[in-house]
Amino acid sequence: MPEGIEAQTEQSLRNIEAILHAAGYSKTDVVKSTVLLQNISDFAAMNAVYAKFYTENPPARVAFEVAALPMGTLVEIETIAVKD
């Protein structure tokens, strides 16, 4: 697992892209993301990486601070994609 919020966010988004691709979707099919952060003060750093990933028509997003994430991660991203 990479260290730091930026690296973990980037890895999470790359994982999402791979899963989408394997299912026949793309990131343009994403309609909503839920971001869980171990520390809400990491929002700006996470958001900078997120904005580079979703450059056009970013999906709706919510972000929450949580008490803990599995394996001590700093960020977890859940994504919902829909095909027309």
C-alpha positions, -999 to +999 in steps of 0.1 A: +000+000+000+014+034-009+021+059+018+004+093+020-030+105+011-021+116-025-005+082-034-033+062-018-060+083-036-042+078-069-039+040-063-076+039-053-086+057-085-064+035-107-080+004-090-115+019-098-105+025-134-093-011-138-125-025-123-146-003-145-126-013-176-130-050-167-167-046-164-170-028-197-174+007-182-153+038-182-148+066-157-173+087-178-200+062-167-194+070-130-223+089-115-214+090-078-185+085-055-183+082-018-150+091-003-141+079+032-112+097+048-094+088+080-088+126+085-111+152+069-082+176+068-068+154+040-098+165+018-079+192-002-050+168-010-074+140-020-095+164-040-065+176-060-057+140-071-094+133-077-097+164-099-069+151-121-087+118-125-121+132-133-112+160-157-146+163-175-180+162-159-169+149-125-195+127-108-215+137-077-194+131-046-197+130-009-168+128+016-169+117+052-143+114+080-145+080+096-129+067+128-108+040+110-104+023+077-093-013+070-056-020+072-049+016+084-056+032+050-061+069+048-088+069+020-114+046+006-135+054-024-168+037-034-180+043-069-213+038-087-213+036-125-243+034-148-245+028-186-271+046-207 
